[in-house]
């Protein structure tokens, strides 16, 4: 039996669903943070299932340690220091550092 969609189509569908889940997480966070965290978990599972990457702008919207949805000013703190973006998760108390400047 032949699969219904090719791998390329599966990855494209997965990317669309991941974007939709992050949009829904953003909407649901103010009313129900647990639901927003669940949406992030589902988006990660979809990405892992089809071996697809989560886009960079969405990757920064959840904690790499506890996988919770991050809303700046509510459950995370964002600072810049020495050419790095520092995201502090107030759920698990861990930092994520992202380089802003490239070394020349």
Residue, then its C-alpha position, 0 to 999 in steps of 0.5 A: x500500500x502506498x502512503x497517502x502523502x509524500x514525505x515532502x507533503x507531510x513536512x509541509x503539512x506539519x509546518x502549517x500545523x506547528x504554526x497554527x498550534x503556536x498561534x493558538x497557544x498565544x491566544x489561549x495563554x492568558x485564559x489557560x496557560x496549561x492549554x498553551x503548554x499542551x499546544x507546544x508539546x503537540x507542536x514538538x511531537x509533530x515536528x519529531x514525528x516527521x523529523x522537521x525543524x520548528x522555525x527559529x522564530x517559534x523555537x524561541x517561544x518555548x523553554x528548551x528545558x521544561x518545554x513550556x510556552x513563554x510569554x514575555x513579561x508573564x512567565x519569562x524575562x528577556x534581557x540583552x547583555x554582551x551581545x547575547x539575548x538572555x531568556x530566563x524561564x520563571x517556570x523552571x528557573x533556567x536561562x537560554x542564551x542566544x548570540x546576537x552578534x557574529x564574531x568577525 
